[in-house]
Amino acid sequence: MKDSQILSAFAELSPTATADRPAGVLIFDACSVGVVLRAVLFVEAFVAVGVMFGATSALDWLTRLSLLTGGALPAVLAWLIVTCSLKTHLSRLPIQGQYAAGVSLGALAGLYGCGVLALAGFLEFVPWTASVFAGALFSALLVVGLAMRAKAQAPAATAARLSELQARIRPHFLFNTLNSAIALVREEPAKAEALLEDLSDLFRHALIDLGESVTLAEEIALAERYLAIEQVRFGERLRIEWAIDPQANGARLPPLLLQPLVENAVKHGVEPSARGADVRVSTERRGSTVVIKVTNTVPGGQGAGGNGLALANVRDRLHLLHDVQCRFQTALKDGVYQVRLEVPA
């Protein structure tokens, strides 16, 4: 099945840690493109508002803003780089120690920014003390914001995992699989044994704690198990095509992310159609990005390609892990439905 014809449709679509944590867990993580962008915009917004109090005109405001940005931007970038570089060491500190380290590094960053302006000769009076307190204040706000984000992420990820687990162990899927195995026991016992092994692996992955992320290779292996089960059930009605790029296998995904997508392809592509459907799973590494696509044909007249709640769940979990470094898109065109993911390599 060729899916290149629907790729053009994506050009028009928009992508739809805490005080009670034990030592050894990082309460804030600055190693993210999204965090860098938000931190820079946050500090720049404060600087822009602050210089309004002393500006006498729009030109004067712009001049003052440019001057202070020359010190504030290097300072915030220095803080982000240092805290990211020291994340392993920071995680070994107790909670209060991590907060203190973040604020202290902010004070040093304030001194650094002030020093940049002083060395450039832009300041008649060098406000060392004010710069220290400003850096400490901004870093404190950033640390608290990042810690609150990490705190909010934990229950959201847990809720998403429980939702996926509930959808995965659906009674009708379990009963259909067991019925298929029973039907094969006498005539093809080896196939029945393989079917039950695949089912066992699915349940094992659904019930164990896999951590925050797994590799794409692990997700593909799990999806293969699921589709092997459905292949026994649907036979020739389920036509599967794999196009896997080995260079993409190291990409990180939230656990149990790919299987719901192929399950949707089977549920909304194969089940409603007497002729079945084509299901294609492809991965490709493009520079620093990995593109993952799950594509399926849909029955004539079907207006939607999948379960909206399940897809929203996948999208939310993906953004929790990769933030602005990922994309999640869907498209339905000419009887072909596709889910497309982009994640860091």
DRENDO-1510 file (C-alpha; in Angstrom, 1 decimal, always signed):
<recs>
REC; n; res; u; v; w
REC; 1; MET; +0.0; +0.0; +0.0 .
REC; 2; LYS; +1.3; +3.4; -1.0 .
REC; 3; ASP; +0.8; +6.2; +1.5 .
REC; 4; SER; +2.6; +9.0; -0.3 .
REC; 5; GLN; -0.6; +10.4; -1.7 .
REC; 6; ILE; -1.9; +11.4; +1.7 .
REC; 7; LEU; +1.3; +13.0; +3.0 .
REC; 8; SER; +0.4; +16.2; +1.3 .
REC; 9; ALA; -2.6; +16.5; +3.5 .
REC; 10; PHE; -0.4; +17.0; +6.5 .
REC; 11; ALA; +0.8; +20.4; +5.2 .
REC; 12; GLU; -2.6; +21.8; +5.9 .
REC; 13; LEU; -3.1; +20.2; +9.3 .
REC; 14; SER; -2.0; +21.6; +12.7 .
REC; 15; PRO; -0.8; +19.1; +15.4 .
REC; 16; THR; -3.9; +18.8; +16.9 .
REC; 17; ALA; +9.2; +16.7; +40.5 .
REC; 18; THR; +8.0; +17.6; +43.7 .
REC; 19; ALA; +8.5; +18.3; +47.4 .
REC; 20; ASP; +7.5; +14.7; +48.4 .
REC; 21; ARG; +9.9; +13.1; +46.0 .
REC; 22; PRO; +12.8; +11.2; +47.5 .
REC; 23; ALA; +16.5; +12.1; +47.0 .
REC; 24; GLY; +17.9; +10.7; +43.8 .
REC; 25; VAL; +15.0; +12.1; +41.7 .
REC; 26; LEU; +15.5; +15.3; +39.7 .
REC; 27; ILE; +12.7; +17.7; +40.5 .
REC; 28; PHE; +13.4; +20.0; +37.6 .
REC; 29; ASP; +14.9; +19.2; +34.2 .
REC; 30; ALA; +16.2; +22.0; +31.9 .
REC; 31; CYS; +17.4; +19.6; +29.1 .
REC; 32; SER; +14.5; +20.2; +26.7 .
REC; 33; VAL; +14.0; +22.5; +23.7 .
REC; 34; GLY; +10.6; +23.5; +25.1 .
REC; 35; VAL; +12.1; +24.4; +28.4 .
REC; 36; VAL; +14.8; +26.6; +26.8 .
REC; 37; LEU; +12.2; +28.4; +24.7 .
REC; 38; ARG; +9.9; +29.0; +27.6 .
REC; 39; ALA; +12.7; +30.2; +29.9 .
REC; 40; VAL; +14.0; +32.7; +27.3 .
REC; 41; LEU; +10.6; +34.1; +26.6 .
REC; 42; PHE; +9.8; +34.2; +30.3 .
REC; 43; VAL; +12.9; +36.3; +31.2 .
REC; 44; GLU; +12.6; +38.4; +28.1 .
REC; 45; ALA; +9.0; +39.3; +28.9 .
REC; 46; PHE; +10.0; +40.4; +32.4 .
REC; 47; VAL; +12.8; +42.5; +31.1 .
REC; 48; ALA; +10.5; +44.1; +28.5 .
REC; 49; VAL; +8.0; +45.0; +31.1 .
REC; 50; GLY; +10.6; +46.2; +33.6 .
REC; 51; VAL; +12.3; +48.6; +31.2 .
REC; 52; MET; +8.9; +50.3; +30.6 .
REC; 53; PHE; +9.1; +52.0; +34.0 .
REC; 54; GLY; +12.2; +54.0; +33.1 .
REC; 55; ALA; +11.6; +54.5; +29.3 .
REC; 56; THR; +10.6; +58.0; +28.1 .
REC; 57; SER; +9.6; +56.9; +24.6 .
REC; 58; ALA; +9.2; +53.9; +22.4 .
REC; 59; LEU; +12.7; +54.4; +21.0 .
REC; 60; ASP; +14.1; +54.7; +24.5 .
REC; 61; TRP; +12.3; +51.5; +25.6 .
REC; 62; LEU; +13.6; +49.6; +22.6 .
REC; 63; THR; +17.2; +50.8; +23.3 .
REC; 64; ARG; +17.0; +49.9; +27.0 .
REC; 65; LEU; +15.4; +46.5; +26.1 .
REC; 66; SER; +18.2; +45.7; +23.6 .
REC; 67; LEU; +20.8; +46.7; +26.2 .
REC; 68; LEU; +19.4; +44.5; +29.0 .
REC; 69; THR; +18.8; +41.6; +26.6 .
REC; 70; GLY; +22.5; +41.6; +25.9 .
REC; 71; GLY; +23.0; +40.7; +29.6 .
REC; 72; ALA; +19.8; +38.7; +30.4 .
REC; 73; LEU; +20.0; +36.3; +27.4 .
REC; 74; PRO; +23.5; +35.1; +28.0 .
REC; 75; ALA; +22.7; +34.7; +31.7 .
REC; 76; VAL; +19.6; +32.6; +31.2 .
REC; 77; LEU; +21.3; +30.5; +28.5 .
REC; 78; ALA; +24.3; +29.9; +30.9 .
REC; 79; TRP; +21.9; +28.8; +33.7 .
REC; 80; LEU; +20.1; +26.4; +31.3 .
REC; 81; ILE; +23.4; +24.9; +30.0 .
REC; 82; VAL; +24.9; +24.5; +33.5 .
REC; 83; THR; +21.8; +23.0; +35.1 .
REC; 84; CYS; +21.4; +20.6; +32.2 .
REC; 85; SER; +25.0; +19.6; +32.3 .
REC; 86; LEU; +24.8; +19.0; +36.1 .
REC; 87; LYS; +21.4; +17.2; +36.1 .
REC; 88; THR; +23.0; +13.9; +37.2 .
REC; 89; HIS; +24.8; +15.5; +40.1 .
REC; 90; LEU; +21.7; +17.6; +41.0 .
REC; 91; SER; +19.5; +14.5; +41.2 .
REC; 92; ARG; +21.7; +13.1; +44.0 .
REC; 93; LEU; +20.9; +16.1; +46.2 .
REC; 94; PRO; +17.9; +16.2; +48.6 .
REC; 95; ILE; +14.9; +18.2; +47.5 .
REC; 96; GLN; +15.9; +21.3; +49.4 .
REC; 97; GLY; +19.5; +21.0; +48.0 .
REC; 98; GLN; +18.2; +21.0; +44.4 .
REC; 99; TYR; +16.2; +24.1; +45.0 .
REC; 100; ALA; +19.1; +25.8; +46.7 .
REC; 101; ALA; +21.5; +24.8; +43.9 .
REC; 102; GLY; +19.1; +26.1; +41.2 .
REC; 103; VAL; +18.8; +29.4; +42.9 .
REC; 104; SER; +22.5; +29.7; +43.6 .
REC; 105; LEU; +23.3; +29.0; +39.9 .
REC; 106; GLY; +20.8; +31.7; +39.0 .
REC; 107; ALA; +22.6; +34.2; +41.2 .
REC; 108; LEU; +25.9; +33.3; +39.5 .
REC; 109; ALA; +24.2; +33.7; +36.1 .
REC; 110; GLY; +23.0; +37.1; +37.1 .
REC; 111; LEU; +26.5; +38.1; +38.0 .
REC; 112; TYR; +27.6; +36.7; +34.6 .
REC; 113; GLY; +25.1; +38.7; +32.7 .
REC; 114; CYS; +26.0; +41.9; +34.5 .
REC; 115; GLY; +29.7; +41.2; +33.9 .
REC; 116; VAL; +29.0; +40.8; +30.1 .
REC; 117; LEU; +27.4; +44.3; +30.1 .
REC; 118; ALA; +30.2; +45.8; +32.2 .
REC; 119; LEU; +33.0; +44.4; +30.0 .
REC; 120; ALA; +31.2; +45.7; +27.0 .
REC; 121; GLY; +31.2; +49.2; +28.6 .
REC; 122; PHE; +27.4; +49.6; +28.4 .
REC; 123; LEU; +27.0; +50.5; +32.1 .
REC; 124; GLU; +28.1; +53.6; +33.9 .
REC; 125; PHE; +27.2; +52.1; +37.2 .
REC; 126; VAL; +27.5; +48.3; +37.5 .
REC; 127; PRO; +24.6; +46.9; +39.7 .
REC; 128; TRP; +26.3; +43.7; +41.0 .
REC; 129; THR; +24.0; +43.2; +44.0 .
REC; 130; ALA; +20.8; +43.9; +42.0 .
REC; 131; SER; +22.0; +41.4; +39.3 .
REC; 132; VAL; +22.6; +38.7; +41.9 .
REC; 133; PHE; +19.1; +39.0; +43.4 .
REC; 134; ALA; +17.5; +39.3; +40.0 .
REC; 135; GLY; +19.2; +36.1; +38.8 .
REC; 136; ALA; +18.2; +34.3; +42.1 .
REC; 137; LEU; +14.6; +35.5; +41.7 .
REC; 138; PHE; +14.3; +34.4; +38.1 .
REC; 139; SER; +15.9; +31.1; +38.7 .
REC; 140; ALA; +13.7; +30.4; +41.7 .
REC; 141; LEU; +10.6; +31.1; +39.5 .
REC; 142; LEU; +12.0; +28.8; +36.8 .
REC; 143; VAL; +12.8; +26.0; +39.2 .
REC; 144; VAL; +9.4; +26.2; +40.8 .
REC; 145; GLY; +7.7; +26.2; +37.4 .
REC; 146; LEU; +9.7; +23.2; +36.2 .
REC; 147; ALA; +9.0; +21.3; +39.4 .
REC; 148; MET; +5.3; +22.0; +39.2 .
REC; 149; ARG; +5.3; +20.8; +35.5 .
REC; 150; ALA; +7.0; +17.6; +36.6 .
REC; 151; LYS; +4.5; +17.1; +39.4 .
REC; 152; ALA; +1.6; +17.6; +37.0 .
REC; 153; GLN; +3.2; +15.2; +34.5 .
REC; 154; ALA; +3.2; +12.2; +36.9 .
REC; 155; PRO; -0.5; +11.8; +37.5 .
REC; 156; ALA; -1.3; +12.7; +33.8 .
REC; 157; ALA; +1.1; +9.9; +32.6 .
REC; 158; THR; -0.4; +7.5; +35.2 .
REC; 159; ALA; -4.0; +8.3; +34.1 .
REC; 160; ALA; -3.0; +7.8; +30.5 .
REC; 161; ARG; -1.4; +4.5; +31.2 .
REC; 162; LEU; -4.4; +3.2; +33.1 .
REC; 163; SER; -6.6; +4.3; +30.2 .
REC; 164; GLU; -4.4; +2.4; +27.7 .
REC; 165; LEU; -4.3; -0.6; +30.0 .
REC; 166; GLN; -8.1; -0.7; +30.2 .
REC; 167; ALA; -8.5; -0.3; +26.5 .
REC; 168; ARG; -5.9; -3.0; +25.8 .
REC; 169; ILE; -7.4; -5.7; +28.0 .
REC; 170; ARG; -10.8; -5.5; +26.5 .
REC; 171; PRO; -13.0; -8.5; +27.2 .
REC; 172; HIS; -13.9; -9.1; +23.6 .
REC; 173; PHE; -10.3; -9.0; +22.4 .
REC; 174; LEU; -9.3; -11.5; +25.1 .
REC; 175; PHE; -12.3; -13.8; +24.3 .
REC; 176; ASN; -11.7; -13.6; +20.6 .
REC; 177; THR; -8.1; -14.6; +21.1 .
REC; 178; LEU; -8.9; -17.5; +23.4 .
REC; 179; ASN; -11.6; -18.7; +21.0 .
REC; 180; SER; -9.1; -18.6; +18.1 .
REC; 181; ALA; -6.6; -20.6; +20.2 .
REC; 182; ILE; -9.3; -23.2; +21.1 .
REC; 183; ALA; -10.2; -23.6; +17.5 .
REC; 184; LEU; -6.5; -24.3; +16.6 .
REC; 185; VAL; -5.7; -26.6; +19.5 .
REC; 186; ARG; -6.7; -29.9; +17.7 .
REC; 187; GLU; -5.8; -29.0; +14.1 .
REC; 188; GLU; -2.8; -26.8; +14.5 .
REC; 189; PRO; -1.5; -27.0; +18.1 .
REC; 190; ALA; +1.8; -25.3; +17.3 .
REC; 191; LYS; +0.0; -22.3; +16.0 .
REC; 192; ALA; -2.3; -22.3; +19.0 .
REC; 193; GLU; +0.7; -22.3; +21.3 .
REC; 194; ALA; +2.3; -19.4; +19.4 .
REC; 195; LEU; -1.0; -17.5; +19.7 .
REC; 196; LEU; -1.1; -17.9; +23.4 .
REC; 197; GLU; +2.5; -16.9; +23.8 .
REC; 198; ASP; +1.8; -13.7; +21.9 .
REC; 199; LEU; -1.2; -13.0; +24.1 .
REC; 200; SER; +1.0; -13.7; +27.2 .
REC; 201; ASP; +3.6; -11.2; +26.0 .
REC; 202; LEU; +0.9; -8.5; +25.4 .
REC; 203; PHE; -0.4; -8.9; +29.0 .
REC; 204; ARG; +3.1; -9.0; +30.5 .
REC; 205; HIS; +4.0; -5.7; +28.8 .
REC; 206; ALA; +0.7; -4.2; +29.8 .
REC; 207; LEU; +1.0; -5.1; +33.5 .
REC; 208; ILE; +4.7; -4.5; +34.2 .
REC; 209; ASP; +6.2; -1.0; +34.9 .
REC; 210; LEU; +8.2; -0.1; +31.8 .
REC; 211; GLY; +9.4; +3.3; +33.0 .
REC; 212; GLU; +9.0; +6.6; +31.4 .
REC; 213; SER; +10.1; +5.5; +27.9 .
REC; 214; VAL; +11.1; +2.5; +25.8 .
REC; 215; THR; +12.8; +2.2; +22.4 .
REC; 216; LEU; +10.9; +2.2; +19.1 .
REC; 217; ALA; +12.3; -1.3; +18.5 .
REC; 218; GLU; +10.5; -2.6; +21.6 .
REC; 219; GLU; +7.3; -0.9; +20.6 .
REC; 220; ILE; +7.6; -2.5; +17.1 .
REC; 221; ALA; +8.1; -5.9; +18.6 .
REC; 222; LEU; +5.0; -5.5; +20.8 .
REC; 223; ALA; +3.0; -4.4; +17.8 .
REC; 224; GLU; +4.1; -7.4; +15.8 .
REC; 225; ARG; +2.9; -9.6; +18.6 .
REC; 226; TYR; -0.5; -7.9; +18.5 .
REC; 227; LEU; -0.9; -8.1; +14.8 .
REC; 228; ALA; +0.2; -11.8; +14.8 .
REC; 229; ILE; -2.8; -12.5; +17.1 .
REC; 230; GLU; -5.1; -10.6; +14.8 .
REC; 231; GLN; -3.7; -12.3; +11.7 .
REC; 232; VAL; -4.9; -15.6; +13.1 .
REC; 233; ARG; -8.3; -14.2; +13.7 .
REC; 234; PHE; -8.8; -12.3; +10.4 .
REC; 235; GLY; -6.7; -14.4; +8.1 .
REC; 236; GLU; -6.5; -12.9; +4.6 .
REC; 237; ARG; -8.7; -10.0; +5.5 .
REC; 238; LEU; -5.7; -8.5; +7.4 .
REC; 239; ARG; -2.9; -7.6; +5.0 .
REC; 240; ILE; +0.1; -6.3; +6.8 .
REC; 241; GLU; +3.1; -4.5; +5.4 .
REC; 242; TRP; +6.2; -3.4; +7.4 .
REC; 243; ALA; +8.8; -0.8; +6.3 .
REC; 244; ILE; +11.2; -0.5; +9.2 .
REC; 245; ASP; +14.3; +1.6; +9.2 .
REC; 246; PRO; +16.9; +0.0; +11.6 .
REC; 247; GLN; +18.5; +3.5; +12.2 .
REC; 248; ALA; +15.2; +4.7; +13.7 .
REC; 249; ASN; +15.0; +1.9; +16.3 .
REC; 250; GLY; +16.7; +3.8; +19.1 .
REC; 251; ALA; +14.1; +6.6; +19.2 .
REC; 252; ARG; +12.3; +6.9; +22.6 .
REC; 253; LEU; +8.5; +6.6; +23.0 .
REC; 254; PRO; +6.2; +6.3; +25.9 .
REC; 255; PRO; +5.6; +2.6; +26.7 .
REC; 256; LEU; +2.6; +1.0; +24.9 .
REC; 257; LEU; +2.2; +3.8; +22.4 .
REC; 258; LEU; +2.4; +2.1; +19.1 .
REC; 259; GLN; +0.1; -0.9; +19.9 .
REC; 260; PRO; -3.1; +1.2; +20.3 .
REC; 261; LEU; -2.4; +2.8; +16.9 .
REC; 262; VAL; -2.3; -0.6; +15.1 .
REC; 263; GLU; -5.2; -1.7; +17.2 .
REC; 264; ASN; -7.2; +1.2; +15.9 .
REC; 265; ALA; -6.2; +0.4; +12.3 .
REC; 266; VAL; -7.5; -3.2; +12.8 .
REC; 267; LYS; -10.7; -2.1; +14.6 .
REC; 268; HIS; -11.7; +0.6; +12.1 .
REC; 269; GLY; -10.1; -0.8; +9.0 .
REC; 270; VAL; -10.4; -4.6; +9.0 .
REC; 271; GLU; -13.3; -5.3; +11.3 .
REC; 272; PRO; -16.0; -3.3; +9.5 .
REC; 273; SER; -15.0; -4.6; +6.0 .
REC; 274; ALA; -15.8; -8.0; +4.6 .
REC; 275; ARG; -12.9; -7.5; +2.2 .
REC; 276; GLY; -10.6; -6.5; +5.1 .
REC; 277; ALA; -7.9; -3.8; +4.9 .
REC; 278; ASP; -4.3; -3.1; +4.3 .
REC; 279; VAL; -2.3; -2.0; +7.3 .
REC; 280; ARG; +1.2; -0.5; +6.9 .
REC; 281; VAL; +3.6; +0.4; +9.6 .
REC; 282; SER; +6.7; +2.4; +8.6 .
REC; 283; THR; +9.6; +4.1; +10.4 .
REC; 284; GLU; +12.2; +6.3; +8.9 .
REC; 285; ARG; +15.1; +8.3; +10.4 .
REC; 286; ARG; +15.5; +11.8; +8.8 .
REC; 287; GLY; +18.5; +13.5; +10.3 .
REC; 288; SER; +17.7; +14.2; +13.9 .
REC; 289; THR; +14.0; +13.2; +13.5 .
REC; 290; VAL; +12.3; +9.8; +13.3 .
REC; 291; VAL; +9.0; +9.6; +11.4 .
REC; 292; ILE; +6.6; +6.8; +12.4 .
REC; 293; LYS; +3.5; +6.2; +10.3 .
REC; 294; VAL; +0.6; +3.8; +10.8 .
REC; 295; THR; -1.6; +3.6; +7.7 .
REC; 296; ASN; -4.7; +1.6; +6.9 .
REC; 297; THR; -7.4; +1.5; +4.3 .
REC; 298; VAL; -10.9; +2.2; +5.5 .
REC; 299; PRO; -14.3; +0.8; +4.3 .
REC; 300; GLY; -16.2; +2.9; +1.7 .
REC; 301; GLY; -18.3; +5.6; +3.3 .
REC; 302; GLN; -16.5; +5.5; +6.6 .
REC; 303; GLY; -16.0; +9.1; +7.8 .
REC; 304; ALA; -13.4; +8.6; +10.5 .
REC; 305; GLY; -10.4; +6.4; +10.8 .
REC; 306; GLY; -10.1; +5.7; +14.5 .
REC; 307; ASN; -11.1; +6.2; +18.1 .
REC; 308; GLY; -10.7; +9.9; +19.0 .
REC; 309; LEU; -10.2; +9.2; +22.7 .
REC; 310; ALA; -7.4; +6.7; +22.1 .
REC; 311; LEU; -5.7; +9.0; +19.6 .
REC; 312; ALA; -5.9; +11.9; +22.0 .
REC; 313; ASN; -4.4; +9.7; +24.7 .
REC; 314; VAL; -1.5; +8.8; +22.4 .
REC; 315; ARG; -0.9; +12.5; +21.5 .
REC; 316; ASP; -1.0; +13.7; +25.1 .
REC; 317; ARG; +1.5; +11.0; +26.3 .
REC; 318; LEU; +3.8; +11.8; +23.4 .
REC; 319; HIS; +3.8; +15.5; +24.2 .
REC; 320; LEU; +4.4; +14.8; +27.9 .
REC; 321; LEU; +7.6; +12.9; +26.9 .
REC; 322; HIS; +9.0; +15.1; +24.1 .
REC; 323; ASP; +7.2; +18.4; +24.5 .
REC; 324; VAL; +7.7; +20.7; +21.5 .
REC; 325; GLN; +10.2; +18.2; +19.9 .
REC; 326; CYS; +7.4; +15.9; +18.7 .
REC; 327; ARG; +4.5; +16.1; +16.3 .
REC; 328; PHE; +1.3; +14.1; +16.1 .
REC; 329; GLN; -0.9; +14.3; +13.0 .
REC; 330; THR; -3.7; +12.4; +11.4 .
REC; 331; ALA; -5.3; +12.5; +7.9 .
REC; 332; LEU; -8.0; +10.7; +6.0 .
REC; 333; LYS; -7.8; +11.0; +2.2 .
REC; 334; ASP; -9.1; +8.8; -0.6 .
REC; 335; GLY; -10.1; +5.9; +1.6 .
REC; 336; VAL; -6.7; +5.8; +3.4 .
REC; 337; TYR; -6.2; +6.8; +7.0 .
REC; 338; GLN; -2.8; +7.6; +8.5 .
REC; 339; VAL; -1.4; +8.5; +11.9 .
REC; 340; ARG; +2.0; +10.2; +11.7 .
REC; 341; LEU; +4.4; +10.8; +14.5 .
REC; 342; GLU; +7.6; +12.7; +14.6 .
REC; 343; VAL; +10.0; +12.3; +17.5 .
REC; 344; PRO; +13.7; +13.0; +18.2 .
REC; 345; ALA; +16.1; +10.4; +16.9 .
</recs>
